[in-house]
């Protein structure tokens, strides 16, 4: 799923693809905001993204979608 992270006072957003489910990501984001700690997420290539919790502007969690292969219409 795609996750977009907006950081305060930064013009660009952080965009990553993650294998984590939406509920897990929402829980991690909530803990980072509530505790004032850091948001730690791992993308689908194994890279670790760390953002200070107090610098978060927004987090957009995309819908979990199964990618289709082929030319047929579904």
QUIMO-V197879 format. One record per pair of residues at least 12 apart in sequence whose ideal C-beta (glycine too) atoms are under 7 Angstrom apart, sorted by the first residue. I is the first residue (numbers start at 1). J is the second residue. Records with the same first field share a line. If there is no record, write none. Layout:
# QUIMO-V197879
I = J / J
This chain:
# QUIMO-V197879
1 = 18 / 22 / 61 / 62 / 63 / 64
2 = 15 / 17 / 62
3 = 16 / 18 / 25 / 41 / 59 / 61 / 62
4 = 60
5 = 51 / 56 / 59
6 = 57 / 58
7 = 51 / 55 / 56 / 57
8 = 55 / 57
14 = 49
16 = 41 / 43 / 49
17 = 43 / 44
18 = 41 / 42 / 43 / 44
19 = 44
21 = 64
22 = 61 / 64
25 = 41 / 61
26 = 61
28 = 41
29 = 59
32 = 53
33 = 53 / 56
35 = 53
36 = 53 / 54
37 = 53
38 = 50 / 51 / 52 / 53
39 = 51 / 53 / 56
